[in-house]
Amino acid sequence: MTTTTEPPTTAGPVELPWRERECLDLLARGLTNRQIGRELHLSTDAVKTRMSRLYRSLGVHNRAHAVVRAYELGLLTLDGA
């Protein structure tokens, strides 16, 4: 019996609401929740809520894993497209 630590695959592409996508893009650039809030004109609590939803959508539990998973799913690319 083998076990794996890889995240489960999704049945289809992950589609994120535009605000979560904006948060993901800024998260990938290394911005803090406070900085993301300033950039998007959102409260820090609103950013935290969107991050929680983003983590749930991606099946992760933290910022670093969210960015890695987004690259794996093609939501982010190295060329910024």
Number of C-alpha atoms within 10 A of each C-alpha: 2 3 5 6 5 6 10 8 9 10 6 7 10 12 11 15 10 9 14 20 17 16 22 25 18 18 19 17 10 14 15 14 20 15 16 22 19 13 13 14 11 14 14 16 12 13 23 16 13 19 23 17 15 23 20 12 14 21 16 17 13 12 18 13 14 22 22 16 18 18 14 11 16 12 18 18 11 7 5 6 6
